[in-house]
Amino acid sequence: MQSQAPLVYIITYGCKVNYYESEAVASQLDAMGIPNQMVADGAISRLPHAAGFVVNSCAVTSMAEKKSRYGVSKIKKYHPQAILVGMGCAFGRKTPEMVALEIADKIKAGQSRVTDTVTVQHRREKAFIKVQDGCQNFCTYCIIPHLRNKLSYRPIDEVVAEIKAQGSHVTSVVLCGINLCYYPHFDELCRAVDACGIAWEISSLEPPMMTAQLIDTLRQCSHFVPHFHICLQSGSDAVLTAMNRHYTTAQYAEIIASLRAAFINATFGTDLIVGFPTETQADFETTLNYLQTLKLDHVHIFPYSPRTGTPAAKMKPIPNHIVTARFDKIRFTLFPYYDK
């Protein structure tokens, strides 16, 4: 809690990178002597009046974008005098719905000026440390490369300095990025972070980066927490090809087996899209059977969400009732591994 009533509230939607960038904004406000507070959108109607709100938005799915818009609408309703500043991927889309919100679009996702003047001071016990930005994979369903196309990464010494600058309340850190595959010499970064002496883990990983060299590096890190969230998206090779994902289910299974052999107490999670336009009933059953053989600890399931401007949005969609039925079948078949 702040010693003064906050002048600015910060609301964050989406991924760990967004939460990092919100912490960066908060740190800059702290340096300027402006009281601020991180809040959830559910608290908007109960908050005391403040001078402004920063809304850090998400556009990875249509539902995420809708939640970002709804949060802004609630602010305009309950805090009509407050200045509104939008940042993040949804505001970068400039869709008619976003433009209609009429807020000050002053902070753009991925701009280094959000973080380069002040060392980010994290308020969470588990601090999300952004080490990379941008993606150029252009998976056929994903809008993010169109919004965060520019690739960048933070030097190792800068990442280490930020970790060492945190207070004693920070007990662990999570390395995150839009696509960590693009971080050069990621194994060197891992060794440097491990030398900081604090528990650490890695956010979402893409299968192609899980090489034998990286696995061996992580096995030698004494402070690494072996939780692996490795994005799958489909258990059908045909669907993976249509998605422009660059691995096979056999390669993915081999990665999981290698990690289980290297880390006895490892846990595993993944993301899964159900109802991609090319997914046949046979593809779906293949995915379901495949997931049952993998026996992962957590599966985040998403119904396919068409994103205007992506190749998949031009494909003939699967009827909603079929997508919902497939979603529910995987959810209840994989219970208790299912996560909303």
N, C-alpha and C positions, 0 to 999 in steps of 0.2 A: 504494500500500500504506500501511496505517496504521502509526504508530510503536508502537502498542500492539496486542495481540491484540484483534480486534473483539469487542465485547460484543453487537452486534446485526448480523444479516445482513439485507439487503434484496433480495428477489427480485421481479422485475417481469415481468408478462405483458402483451401487448397493444400498444396504440398509443403514439405519441410523447407524447401527453398523459399517459399513465400513467408514462412514463419521467421526464417533467418532475416529476410529483407525487412520485415516488420520490426524485428529487434534492432536492425541497423537504423531505421527511422527513429525508433525510441531513443537510441543512444545519441543520435544527433540532436534530438529535442532536449535530452538531458544536458548535453554540452552547452546548449543555448539557454539553459535555465527555464525551460518550458515544462511544467508538470504534465505528465502524460500517463496513460494507463492502458494496458492490453485488456480488452473485454470481448466477450462472446456476443454474437448478434442477438441471442435470446434475452440479453439484459438491456437492449436499447430502450425499451419503453420505461424502464425503471431508473435509468441513469439520471443524475443531476445534470442540469444544463452545463454545457461546456462551449468553448469558443469554436472548436472544430473537431472533425472526424477524419481519420485516414482510413480508407477502405481498400484493403489489399485483396484483389479479386482473383478468381480462377476461371478458366475456360476449357478445362480438359474434357468435360462432358457438358451436355446441355443443362443437366440438373445443377452442376456446379455454377454455371453462368447464371442460371435462374436464381440461385441462392444469393449470389453477389448482388444482382439487381434488386432482389427483395429486401436485402439489408439496407441498401441505399434508400429505397422507398420508405422503410420504417424510420430511418433517420430524418428524412424530410417531413415525415408526419409528426414525430414526437419532438424533434429539435429543429424547427424550421429556420431559426436564426443562425444555426451553426454553419461554418464554412466546411464544405465537403471537398476532399482531395481524393481522387481515384488513382490507384496504381495496380499493377499486375496484368495478367494476360487478358482477362475479359475486357478491360478498358482499352487494351491495345487492339481489340478486334474492330472497334468502331462500327458495330452493327447498329441498325436503326434503333433497336431497343436500348442500347447503351447510350447512344447520342441523345435519345429522348430524356435521359435522366438529368441532363444539363448540370453536370458537376465540373469542378475545376480539375482538369486532367493535367496535373503538374509534375507527377513523378512517374517515370516510365520504367517498366520492368527491364531489368538487366543493365540499367545505367550505373556505371561505377561510382558516380558522384553520390549515390545513396550511401556508400560504405567507405569511401576512400579518405575521408577527412577525420574520422573518429574511430578509435578501436571499439568494436561492438562489445558491449557489456551485456551478457546474457542473464535473464531473470529466472530461467528454468533450471532445475537441478540437472536435467539432461539437456545439454545445449546443442542445437543444430548448427553445424559449422559449414557454411557454403564454400565449396572449393572449386566449383566449375559452373559455367552457365552455357546455355545453347545446345541445340541438337540439329543435326542435318540428316537424320535417318529417313525422314519422310515416310513413316509407316502410313499406309493408305487410309487409315481411320483417324489419324492424329493431326490436330490443328497446331500443336505447340511449335513444331519447326517453322511454321509460317509466322509465329509471333516472337520466338526466341531463336532466330536462325544464327545469329552471330556467336561464334565460339570463343570462349575465354576461360582462363583458369588462373587460380591464385598461386603465386610462388610458394614453395614449401616453407620458406622461412617466415612468410607472412601468416600462414596458417598456424604454424607452431607458436608464433608470437601472440596470436589471438588466444590460443588455448591457455598459454601460460599467464595471460593477463586477467583471467577470470578469478572471481572471488571463491572462497572456500565452499560456498553453497553449490557450486557446479561440481557434481560428482562423476559425471560421464559426458562424453560428447559423441555426436553422430555426424559423420562426414556425409554431405549431401550435395547434389547437383542436378541439373536437368537431365544430363546423360553422362555419367561418370566414365563411360567408354572413351570419351574424348580427353581425359586427363592424361597427359604424357607421363610415362614413368610412374604410374600409380603405385607400384610396389615401393618406390623410394619414399613417396609421401606416407605410405603406411608405416614404414620403419621409423620415420621421423616423428610421426604422431605417437607411436608406441613408446618412443623414448621420453615423451612428456610425463610418463608415469601415471596417467589417468585412464580409467576404463573407457574404451571407445568401441564403436561399431560403425558399420557402413549402411547407408540408406539403400534404396532400390538399386539393384544391379541388373545389367543386361547379360544374358548368357555368353555372348562372344568374349567378354572381358575375363571370364573365369578360367584363365589358363592354368596349367600346371605350375608355372612360375609364381603366379599370384597366390595360388592356394598354398604353396610351400612357404612363401613370405608370411602369409597370415598365420600359418601354423607355428612359425617361430616367434610371433609377437606375443609377449607375455601378458599384455593388458588388453588384448583384443577380445571382445565379447562375440562369440560365434553365432550370431543370429543373421541368417541369410534370407533376404527378400529378393528373389530372382524372378524377374518378370517372364511369364510364360505366354499368356494371352489366349492360347488355344492348344488343345492336345491333338489337333489334326494337322498333319504336314501340309495337306492341300490348303487349309485355311491359313496357316502360317505363311505360305507362299503368296496367297492373295493379299495378305496383310503387309507384305514386304518386310517380313521378319527374317533375319539372316541366320537361322539355325534350324535344326530338325528336332523332333521329339526324342529321337535316339541320343542326340548330342546333349540335350537337356537332362535326360535321365542319367547319362554318364557323369555329368557335372555333379548332380545330387549324390550319386554313389561315391564319387571321389571326395566330396566334402564330408560325407558321413564317415568315410574311412579315416579322414584326417582329423576330424573333430567329433569325439565320442558324444559330447553333450550339446551338439549343435541343434538349433531349431531352424525351421524352414517355412517361408511364406512365399506367396506369389500373387500376381494379378491375373484375372481371367475375364475375357470378354465373351459374353454369350449372345448369340443372335447376329453375328457378323453376316452381311448380306449373302456371301457365298456359302455359308455354313448349311450343309444338308443335314437331314436327320441322321444319316450314317456318320457324318463328321461329328455331330453332337455326341452320339453314343460312343464314338472312339475317344472323344475328349473325356467323357465321364469315366470310361473304363481306365483310361490312362491315369487320371487323377487318383483313382482308387489304388492303382499299383504304386504310385509315388509316395502316398501316405505323408503328405505335407502337414505341418502343424496349423497353418493359417492360409485361407484362400479368400482374397478379396474379389468378389464377383460383381461385374458390372454388365448390365444389359447394353448392347451396342447403342451408341448415341451418335447419330449422323452430325458431322461438323461441316457446315457450308465451306466450300473451298478445298475440300479433300477429295481424292479420287473415289473413295468409298461412298461418299454422299451422293454420287451420281449412279450408284448401283441400285438395282431393284431391291427394296427392303423386304425383310421377312415380316409377315403380319405380327402385330404386337402381341396377340394372344398366344402365338407360338413361342415368341421370345420369352414371354412371362412364364409359360409352362416349362420351358427349358431352364430358366433361371431358378424356378422353384424346385425342380427335380434335382439339380446339382446342389442347391442349398440344403435340402433335406437329406439327400444321399450322403453328403460329405459331413453332416453334423457329427461332432462338434467343431469341425475345422472351419466352418463358415464364419466369416466376419462381414458385417454390414459395411 
